Amino acid sequence: MNTKYSILLIEDEQTISDFICTTLKTQNYKVTTSTNGTDGLSLIASQCPDIILLDLGLPDMDGLEIIDKVRGWNNTPIIVISARTEEDDKVYALDHGADDYITKPFGTHELLARIRSAIRYCNHMNTIALENTCPYQAKNLFIDFDKHLVTLNNEIIHLTQIEFNIVELLAKNAGKVLTYNYIITHIWGPDEIENNRILRVNMAHIRRKLERDPAKPEYIFTEVGIGYRML
């Protein structure tokens, strides 16, 4: 890894904090830690980390409150690391601005993969900010948003307008988990928010066109019970 990305870990369980710090430092990440939300918020403001790893069960405040506060002024990727397994908690965190959600216990490879995904998203958004328009490319998939052109292995993929809108939304947020409600609201409007079937049907068509094996996706991944994330 050439660039030394900075990561702020807000976690009050010392064993987990030590494990994460050791894992990240061996991968050449710069790690700062906090054991409570108050200090964590102060460090976010003063150090401007590249990634925030956030536990929800902190001693002085709920991690969801931190997400709400941070998203009022900061777009740094937030990866929640929590023992809470209820889908409602995951959906709430993601809808309120978290970029990803890892459930304890977790493995080293999963943690590092989620961080790499968040960094790709952050870099992608920075590039868009600098260049205004930035085509999406991952492996052999290329999307030109201005031309509404999708190619896979240099062959044009024909998507319906709705299918393209879904792919465009996911690609422009590559590396970020988008909840079902978020996608449905942005594509069909809030009146369809209870109709997950319309999204599932369109996603099935998209995967048949983009994935070699829809059961083993390479580009669009399902976060079960929550939503979708694009590579």
C-alpha angles and dihedrals in degrees: 000000000000100000118061103221118200120231128191114207116199104190131134099196104092096203093054092042092053092048093050093045093051091047094049096044091054086057091053096253118146107234130199121180139205129182097204141038098245094057090039093058090048092052092049089056097043103037103031096212121205093229133020120209107197133191114204099210101070124159098240105032143001114269089231088065089055091053090052092049096046095047089058090073112000136063099192110141112262121203112191116216109190146151089222107109101176113119090225091062092049094047092047092051093048094044090051095053112284112136099208141001128216120188120219127273098048137160131245094246093052093049093050092045092052091049092050089050091051091049091051089052092048092048091046092053091047090052091051090050091053099041102028092217121045125172117226120240131175123161104315097341119102127180124188105194096191094052095037086232124152121184131179119190086352091301121118114248114210111220128176116243092259092047091050091048091054093047091046092052092049094043093050087054096040112168093022124104111236115199121230091248092050093053095043092048093050095045105034104011133250094292089073096048094114093049106087091158093073089058095044092052093050092045091053090054091047093051093050087057100041107030127070088210113017089199089060104038122198099186113023117043129194120228096202113242092359115061144268137307127196123215 
